[in-house]
């Protein structure tokens, strides 16, 4: 027999499958690969070890098959096939290492599309840990997806400060600083991560700088793509082309590029607006408002795009615009985004039609914000209905979502924006997609937030006893979880949640107490409340500074001073900048200007001796230096001027907004005088915008495997 050698046969089959993919004939590719796989599985079962090449022959086109399934938006089928191969690989090698890595990419991406962010993130983190990918561009792709999935479902667990995740962020930032070769997806995702976990203006400013760089890289990348198209067109054009037709082509190309650029940069602009909100100040707030208004109006004008990334940007813009523009509760209600999962250009039976507009984190925040607005509007039953929906989506399995966005390439370089706008003036809640938090601790955190709002709703109906009962039950449950938490990994989240409930309970007691109570007795009660907070919360700089201020109000300056000095000396690894600021402010308020100056100067000298050059500390050093200048201005003006000169050099200057609204003050932000420095924002721990408990949300992580 003239039998074709197996390796030649496999090569021909592979070329045929790839040709079908190139032609966009995904259905034919699936049929070809599947029929071949099923046929060889039957042969393998009959002949077992007699089949040449073993099980690797059976599955040698599986990568092409899952890719075609992904492109068609059949994410559940694609996920199940990937899972089968990964499970088989653990028992017996059925694909090569390179093929397995590719399958894991698509597998994780399907989990993301099906809103199973937790398992998708775990898969990508394993790829990072195992270092199976050596290609730099492929590594960058994985890093971008790690950050995207991390952002999509994070909440209070970010307080745990995942060392591996933070190490990855710093590694990428160092690379970007060294040679600037980082894709805009990755820059955008890291900026989103920084905004999410930000506890100081340093993180926010760094995120804004990265967002500007992401936008520049996006423009450059798109321009390169369109230039390449021009080159290809020129190669195929006849020499005697129609001049008018060329002009039309150029105009169309320009319009297409502008439309795609607007779509691609929408998430970047949405998160830039959030960064401005987090920086605070009337001017930043107004600039953020203008950015959000442009995003919303642009979406309503163009009808949005066809992809979840732009949908996420629209949801973030709509939610945050409702928080910024608070002329009336009704206006805020009308601006809140809704959970319209459809897309006008999709068929109702398609996977893309069923794609949720929002990430799980966005879904939770939007529902909670809607409940707060209804509470403020006095609509108790409607607010309870929204909270019921929120509790339901917290428990739902993310695997119940059966769709995703339309199938673009699973392996392409750029994330594709898009998505159509939802009905922003509909009064119905809509079908909220599943939004289970990533950890059990996060579920307890959200349940506690819901309980607090339910308590307020009960009080509106004068059901005070029931209100107190549900708070006490929630507290007891949390304490029991803390007691039984053997691993200890969730302690910080549970303690944060416990502190939130204790402070709320104390606030209720304060509202009910007689206002004739003696001042010192009230202050003492506040001290007892703060002292009763969980250890990890009690040791926070903000709590320590508040306790010191309360002792100072009672006239116990010695206790206040010793508290600050004791906590700073036991902090380990040097004094924390926030505690130095708290202690220095305390001394400054007492008129001890020289003591405050000595404290600030000692911290700066220690930082220099330790060779402190970490960019993460730039803002802390700037704040301490500004405080030192202020204190020295009372006792040593010449020395104050010496330190003041150093301020513009720290961190290479302040963030400059490159939006259309930037003005001369922003361009000269680095040149600040003493009074301006004294009034600057210092690191803060709250990210709440607007009224009670309402939260701003991010537009979500970009994803360079976005399809």
Secondary structure, DSSP 8 states (H G I E B T S, - for coil): -----HHHHHHHHHHHHHHHHHTT-HHHHHHHHHHHHHHHHHHHHHHGGGSTTTHHHHTTTHHHHHHHHHHTT-HHHHHHHHHHHHHHHHHS--S-HHHHHHHHHHHHHHHHHTT-HHHHHHHHHHHHHHT----HHHHHHHHHHHHHHHHHT-SGGGGG--HHHHHHHHHHHHHHHHH----HHHHHHHHHHHHHH--SHHHHHHHHHHHHHHHHHHHHHHHHHHHHHHHHHHHHS-SS--HHHHHHHHHHHHHHHHHHHHHHHHHHHHHHHHHHHHH-SHHHHHHHHHHHHHHHHHHHHHT--SSHHHHHHHHHHHHHHHHH--S-HHHHHHHS--B----TTS-TTSTGGG--SS-HHHHHHHHHHHHHHHHHTT-HHHHHHHHHHHHHHHHS-GGG----S----SS-SS---------TT--S-B-------SSHHHHHHHHHHHHHHHHHHHHHTT-HHHHHHHHHHHHHHHHHHHHH-SS-TTHHHHHHHHHHHHHHHHHHHHHHS-TTS-HHHHHHHHHHHHHTS-HHHHTSHHHHHHHHHHHHHTT-HHHHHHHHHHHHHTSSSS--HHHHHHHHHHHHHTT-HHHHHHHHHHHHHHHHHTT---GGGHHHHHHHHHHHHHHHHHH-HHHHHHHHHHGGGGGGS-----STT--HHHHTTT---HHHHHTS----S--B-SSTT-B--------TT--
